[in-house]
Amino acid sequence: MSFYLVMLAPDGAGMMTDVPLPDYGPYDKGSEAAKFAKVLTDRLGKKVQPRRIAQAGDWREREAEKVANGTVTRLPTAWDLPPIKDHFAHVHSGNLIGFIESEELGVIGRVTAITAGRYISRFYPDVADDHRRRLIAAIDPSGEVRFATTPDEITQIYKEGPGSCMDAKESHGSFFDYPCWPTAPYGAGDLAVAYTLNSQGRIQSRCVCWPARKLFGRCYGDIQRMEAAMTAEGYENLRAGPSVDWKKLDGAKLLKVPSKAPFEYVMPYFDDIKFAVDIGDHFVTAVAEPEGAPGVRFCKTGGTTGLAPIYRWCPRLKTFRPEEDGFVFVNGPNIEWSDEAISAHTFVCDATGEVWPIEHRVLVYENGKRKSWSKTYFDQHGEYCSTSQKNKPKGAVVNPLRQDNRSPEERVDLFDPQFINELQRLQQTIDRDMIRRLVDGDFVVDAA
């Protein structure tokens, strides 16, 4: 950049002086600068000419004089960072920091204005967080980012801050009956709620963030100011682009607070998180449903009621089912199945009262009744009766030949098919003969 534009203006002595035009240029080529100078001369009605940057006067003296005579507002005394050479930093437009960013921009008097947080992040990256917040508050009290980390602090932010489904408005009065406010589970140590205050000290904006990973999600209240403040703090806005890696939010701890109902937990409304996975003494966040495996449990989040039922993996159905529906221990696989799987795929052993998969079932006949035994119990207490071709308790199987003392030559196999057929034919003959004799009156019945 070699050229800039000036407007010719009379000084106190009637001489024409060069007044740099900070809103235009600088330019690489003199021809380009001359073209814009002609356009501005016609537009402003005053003479505008190009100048070479190399021939410019001492712009540093000019900027220093602005600070010295109060043309620009000095940084407050609470701003105790060492000044950066040639920046001539000052308070700009009430709550921004103005500074000269380069030699070329200094020549034309152009001031760059950014938030105090961004200025610190860019030029003082090693400043500690607490010191940083004090510096920002010195420039813009409403731009200072504060962080609520404990369950009580987070609860206060939601009760008193920008309106949402998790606030303390009358429509959400039922939250007061919960073991804790629905947003208290955020305070498990990983997540925090960032917020800012207005000039009256009221909470004007907030967002959930993860300080260790420098991430933040949806903002509420003064959204633009909150997003700018968090960005100045060095945080990544997860909602800033179309291809966001939401899995960056996986694994943050949440408090595990049971509600008054069984198999239900107090759970906040999440904008950017869908699930809370149970890992024992607390939950962890997840943006996708966990992979199914025995013992895996989770809550779905995002509900405005502030409560969420727990879901548990059913090994038999290969899906998650509400734990409140019931899970029962099943022998054989020796694991608990959901009530739906129990109804469709198990039976109760009549001998032991144990629940077994249906494929372990053995039908046993005893005293004319059919019973269901587990195969394990049947192997110990039952046997197959080849005579009746049915399963029976041990000791209940009758062998007609067991009491037969005749010699083998004299024995008749009572269950030989030919023998049975002969018995049936003989019975039918006897029955027909008896009926004929009754009709002919050959039988005399003794009434006595």
C-alpha positions in Angstrom: 0.0 0.0 0.0 1.7 3.2 -1.2 -0.9 5.8 -1.6 -3.6 7.4 0.5 -6.1 10.3 0.2 -6.2 13.7 1.9 -8.7 16.5 1.9 -7.4 20.0 1.6 -8.7 22.2 4.4 -7.6 25.6 5.7 -5.8 25.8 9.0 -6.1 28.7 11.5 -3.5 30.7 9.6 -5.4 30.5 6.3 -3.0 27.9 4.9 -4.2 24.7 3.3 -3.4 21.5 5.1 -3.7 17.8 4.4 -6.4 16.1 6.4 -6.2 12.3 5.9 -9.4 10.5 5.0 -9.4 7.4 7.2 -12.4 5.8 5.5 -10.7 5.4 2.1 -7.6 3.5 1.0 -4.7 3.0 1.3 -4.1 2.1 -2.4 -1.4 0.1 -4.2 -1.4 2.3 -7.3 -1.3 6.0 -7.8 -3.8 5.8 -10.7 -6.3 4.1 -8.4 -5.9 6.7 -5.7 -6.3 9.5 -8.3 -9.5 8.0 -9.6 -11.1 7.9 -6.1 -9.8 11.4 -5.3 -11.7 12.8 -8.3 -14.9 10.9 -7.3 -14.6 12.2 -3.7 -13.9 15.8 -4.9 -17.1 15.8 -6.9 -19.1 14.1 -4.0 -17.8 16.2 -1.1 -17.4 19.5 -2.9 -13.9 19.8 -1.5 -10.5 19.2 -3.0 -9.3 15.6 -2.5 -5.8 14.6 -3.6 -3.7 11.4 -3.4 -0.4 11.3 -1.4 2.4 8.9 -1.1 2.6 7.1 2.3 6.4 7.5 2.2 6.0 11.3 2.2 3.5 11.4 5.0 4.1 13.4 8.1 4.6 12.1 11.6 1.3 10.3 12.3 2.5 9.1 15.7 2.7 12.6 17.0 -0.8 13.3 15.7 -2.2 10.2 17.5 -0.3 10.9 20.7 -1.7 14.4 20.7 -5.2 13.0 20.5 -4.7 10.9 23.6 -3.0 13.8 25.4 -5.6 16.4 24.7 -8.6 14.2 25.4 -9.7 13.9 21.8 -10.0 10.2 22.5 -10.8 8.6 25.9 -7.9 7.1 27.7 -8.0 3.6 29.0 -9.1 3.4 32.6 -6.5 3.2 35.4 -7.7 -0.3 36.2 -6.3 -1.3 32.8 -2.9 -2.2 34.1 -1.4 -3.9 31.1 1.7 -2.5 29.5 0.8 -0.4 26.4 1.7 -1.8 23.0 4.0 0.5 21.0 2.2 2.6 18.3 -1.2 1.2 19.2 -2.3 4.4 21.0 -5.1 2.3 22.5 -8.1 4.1 23.9 -11.7 3.6 24.7 -13.7 3.8 21.5 -17.5 4.1 21.2 -18.2 3.5 24.8 -17.3 -0.1 25.3 -14.7 -1.0 22.6 -10.9 -0.5 22.4 -9.7 1.5 19.5 -6.1 1.2 18.3 -3.8 1.8 15.3 -3.3 -1.6 13.6 -0.5 -0.8 11.1 1.8 1.8 9.7 -0.4 2.4 6.7 -3.6 2.8 8.8 -1.7 5.1 11.1 -0.9 7.4 8.2 -4.5 7.8 7.2 -5.6 7.9 10.9 -7.9 4.8 10.6 -8.8 3.3 14.0 -9.5 -0.4 14.4 -12.2 -1.0 17.2 -12.8 -4.4 18.8 -14.1 -5.6 22.2 -11.8 -5.6 25.1 -11.9 -9.4 25.3 -10.7 -9.7 21.7 -8.0 -7.2 22.2 -6.7 -9.1 25.2 -6.9 -12.5 23.4 -5.0 -11.1 20.4 -2.3 -9.1 22.1 -2.1 -10.4 25.7 -2.8 -14.1 25.3 -1.1 -15.1 28.6 -3.3 -13.0 30.9 -5.0 -15.2 33.5 -8.8 -15.6 33.3 -9.6 -13.7 36.5 -7.3 -10.8 35.6 -8.8 -10.8 32.1 -12.4 -10.5 33.4 -11.4 -7.5 35.6 -9.8 -5.8 32.6 -12.9 -6.3 30.5 -15.2 -5.1 33.3 -13.0 -1.9 33.5 -13.9 -1.1 29.8 -17.4 -2.6 29.6 -19.0 -3.8 32.8 -21.8 -5.4 30.8 -19.3 -7.2 28.6 -17.5 -9.0 31.4 -18.2 -12.8 31.2 -18.8 -14.5 34.5 -19.1 -18.2 35.1 -21.5 -20.1 37.3 -20.1 -23.5 38.2 -21.9 -24.9 41.3 -25.5 -26.2 41.2 -26.7 -23.3 43.3 -25.0 -20.7 41.2 -26.4 -22.2 38.0 -29.9 -22.4 39.4 -29.8 -18.7 40.2 -28.7 -17.8 36.7 -31.7 -19.7 35.2 -34.2 -18.5 37.7 -33.2 -14.8 37.4 -31.8 -14.6 33.8 -33.3 -14.5 30.3 -36.6 -16.4 29.9 -36.6 -20.0 28.7 -38.4 -23.3 29.6 -35.9 -23.7 32.5 -36.7 -20.3 34.2 -38.8 -19.6 37.3 -41.8 -18.2 35.7 -45.2 -19.1 37.0 -45.7 -21.6 34.2 -42.8 -23.6 35.5 -43.7 -23.5 39.2 -43.7 -27.2 39.4 -39.9 -27.1 39.4 -40.0 -26.0 43.0 -41.3 -29.4 43.9 -38.3 -31.2 42.4 -35.3 -32.5 44.4 -33.3 -29.7 42.7 -33.8 -27.2 39.8 -33.6 -29.0 36.5 -30.4 -27.2 35.5 -28.5 -28.0 38.7 -27.1 -31.2 37.1 -24.9 -29.0 35.0 -22.8 -28.3 38.1 -20.9 -31.6 38.2 -17.5 -30.1 37.5 -17.1 -30.0 33.7 -19.8 -27.7 32.4 -20.5 -24.1 33.5 -23.0 -21.4 32.6 -21.4 -18.2 31.3 -23.4 -15.0 31.8 -23.1 -11.2 31.6 -24.8 -8.5 33.6 -26.3 -5.2 32.4 -25.6 -1.8 33.9 -28.2 -2.4 36.6 -26.5 -5.7 37.6 -29.2 -7.9 36.2 -28.4 -11.0 34.2 -28.7 -10.1 30.6 -27.4 -13.1 28.7 -26.2 -16.7 29.3 -25.0 -19.9 27.6 -23.8 -23.3 28.6 -20.1 -23.8 28.1 -17.3 -26.2 28.7 -14.3 -24.2 30.1 -11.7 -26.9 29.8 -12.5 -27.4 26.0 -13.3 -23.7 25.4 -16.7 -24.6 23.8 -20.1 -22.8 24.1 -23.5 -23.5 22.7 -26.7 -21.6 22.2 -26.9 -18.2 23.8 -30.0 -16.6 25.4 -30.8 -12.9 26.1 -28.4 -10.4 24.5 -27.2 -13.0 22.0 -24.8 -10.9 19.9 -23.1 -9.5 22.9 -22.8 -12.9 24.5 -21.4 -14.6 21.4 -18.9 -11.7 21.0 -17.9 -11.9 24.6 -17.4 -15.7 24.5 -15.4 -15.5 21.3 -13.3 -12.8 22.8 -12.7 -15.2 25.7 -11.2 -17.7 23.2 -14.3 -20.0 23.1 -15.5 -21.8 20.0 -19.1 -21.2 19.1 -20.5 -24.7 18.2 -23.4 -23.1 16.4 -21.3 -20.9 14.1 -21.0 -23.2 11.1 -23.0 -25.7 9.1 -20.5 -28.6 9.7 -20.2 -28.5 13.4 -18.6 -31.5 15.2 -21.2 -31.9 18.0 -19.3 -34.9 19.4 -17.0 -32.3 20.9 -19.7 -32.1 23.7 -19.5 -35.8 24.5 -18.3 -36.9 27.9 -19.1 -33.9 30.1 -20.2 -34.9 33.7 -23.7 -34.3 34.9 -25.1 -34.8 38.4 -27.2 -37.9 38.9 -30.3 -36.7 40.8 -33.2 -39.2 41.1 -36.7 -37.7 41.0 -39.5 -38.7 43.3 -40.7 -41.3 40.8 -38.7 -44.6 40.4 -36.4 -44.9 37.3 -36.6 -41.2 36.6 -34.0 -38.4 37.0 -33.9 -34.6 37.1 -32.5 -33.6 33.7 -32.2 -30.1 32.1 -33.4 -29.2 28.6 -30.4 -29.4 26.3 -30.1 -27.4 23.1 -27.1 -29.2 21.8 -27.0 -32.6 23.6 -29.4 -35.4 23.2 -28.5 -38.1 25.7 -27.1 -38.5 29.2 -25.4 -41.9 29.7 -25.4 -43.5 33.2 -21.8 -44.5 34.2 -22.5 -45.2 37.9 -22.3 -42.2 40.3 -23.0 -39.6 37.5 -24.1 -39.1 33.9 -22.0 -38.0 31.0 -23.3 -36.1 27.9 -23.6 -37.7 24.5 -25.0 -36.4 21.2 -25.8 -39.9 19.9 -27.5 -42.9 21.5 -24.9 -45.2 23.1 -24.2 -48.6 21.6 -26.3 -51.3 23.2 -24.6 -53.7 25.6 -25.7 -55.4 28.9 -25.9 -52.8 31.7 -26.0 -49.7 29.4 -28.5 -47.1 30.6 -29.2 -43.6 29.6 -31.7 -40.7 29.7 -33.0 -38.8 26.7 -32.6 -35.1 27.2 -34.2 -32.0 25.8 -37.5 -32.3 27.6 -39.1 -29.1 29.0 -40.5 -30.9 32.1 -37.0 -31.2 33.6 -37.5 -34.9 34.2 -36.3 -37.9 32.1 -37.0 -41.7 32.4 -34.0 -44.0 32.3 -33.7 -46.4 29.4 -31.9 -49.8 29.6 -30.5 -52.2 27.1 -32.5 -55.4 26.6 -30.1 -58.2 25.4 -33.0 -60.3 24.1 -34.8 -57.6 22.1 -31.5 -55.8 21.1 -33.0 -52.4 21.9 -33.4 -50.0 24.7 -36.5 -50.2 26.8 -37.8 -48.0 29.7 -36.5 -49.4 32.9 -39.8 -48.5 34.6 -41.4 -51.3 32.5 -39.5 -53.8 34.5 -36.5 -56.1 34.0 -36.3 -59.7 35.3 -33.4 -62.1 35.8 -33.5 -65.0 33.2 -31.7 -68.3 34.0 -29.7 -69.8 31.2 -28.2 -66.6 29.8 -28.1 -65.4 33.5 -29.0 -61.8 32.7 -31.9 -59.5 33.1 -34.4 -59.0 30.2 -37.1 -56.4 29.7 -40.7 -57.2 30.7 -41.6 -57.2 27.0 -39.0 -59.8 26.3 -40.1 -61.8 29.4 -43.7 -61.9 28.1 -42.7 -63.0 24.6 -39.7 -65.2 25.0 -39.7 -66.9 28.5 -41.6 -69.3 30.7 -41.7 -70.0 34.5 -40.5 -73.4 35.6 -43.5 -74.9 37.6 -41.0 -76.9 39.7 -38.7 -74.1 40.8 -40.4 -70.8 40.0 -37.4 -69.7 37.9 -37.7 -67.8 34.6 -36.1 -69.5 31.6 -35.9 -68.8 27.9 -38.7 -70.6 26.0 -36.1 -72.9 24.3 -35.2 -74.4 27.7 -38.8 -75.6 28.3 -39.7 -79.3 28.7 -43.3 -80.4 29.0 -43.9 -82.9 31.8 -47.1 -84.9 32.5 -48.0 -85.8 36.0 -51.3 -87.0 37.4 -53.1 -86.0 34.2 -51.7 -82.5 34.2 -49.2 -80.9 31.9 -46.4 -78.9 33.5 -43.5 -76.8 32.3 -40.0 -77.7 33.6 -36.7 -76.2 32.7 -34.4 -78.7 30.9 -31.9 -78.3 33.8 -34.5 -79.4 36.4 -35.9 -82.2 34.1 -32.4 -83.7 33.6 -32.2 -84.2 37.4 -35.9 -85.0 38.2 -37.6 -86.4 35.1 -37.4 -89.1 32.5 -39.0 -90.1 29.2 -41.7 -92.8 29.3 -41.4 -94.9 26.2 -44.7 -96.5 26.9 -46.7 -93.3 26.9 -44.2 -91.4 24.8 -44.3 -88.5 27.3 -42.0 -86.9 29.8 -42.8 -87.8 33.4 -41.3 -87.3 36.9 -38.8 -89.9 37.9 -40.6 -92.8 39.6 -43.9 -92.2 37.8 -43.0 -94.3 34.7 -44.8 -97.7 34.8 -43.3 -100.8 33.0 -45.9 -103.5 32.7 -43.3 -106.2 32.5 -41.5 -105.1 35.6 -43.6 -107.5 37.9 -43.8 -110.3 35.3 -42.3 -113.5 36.9 -43.0 -115.8 33.9 -40.3 -117.2 31.8 -39.3 -115.3 28.7 -41.0 -117.9 26.5 -44.3 -117.4 28.4 -44.3 -113.6 28.3 -46.5 -111.7 26.0 -45.5 -108.3 24.9 -48.6 -106.5 26.1 -47.7 -103.5 23.9 -47.0 -105.4 20.7 -49.2 -103.8 18.0 -50.6 -107.2 16.9 -51.6 -108.0 20.5 -53.3 -104.6 21.0 -55.2 -105.0 17.8 -56.5 -108.4 18.8 -57.6 -107.0 22.2 -59.6 -104.2 20.5 -61.3 -106.7 18.1 -62.2 -109.0 21.0 -63.7 -106.1 23.0 -65.8 -105.0 20.1 -67.1 -108.6 19.7 -68.0 -108.9 23.4 -69.9 -105.6 23.3 -72.0 -106.6 20.3 -72.9 -110.0 21.8 -73.9 -108.3 25.1 -76.2 -105.9 23.3 -78.0 -108.7 21.4 -78.7 -110.7 24.6 -80.1 -107.7 26.3 -82.5 -107.1 23.5 -83.6 -110.8 23.4 -84.2 -110.8 27.1 -81.6 -113.4 27.8 -80.3 -111.4 30.8 -82.3 -111.5 34.0 -81.6 -108.6 36.3 -81.9 -109.3 40.0 -83.6 -106.2 41.5 -82.7 -107.4 45.0 
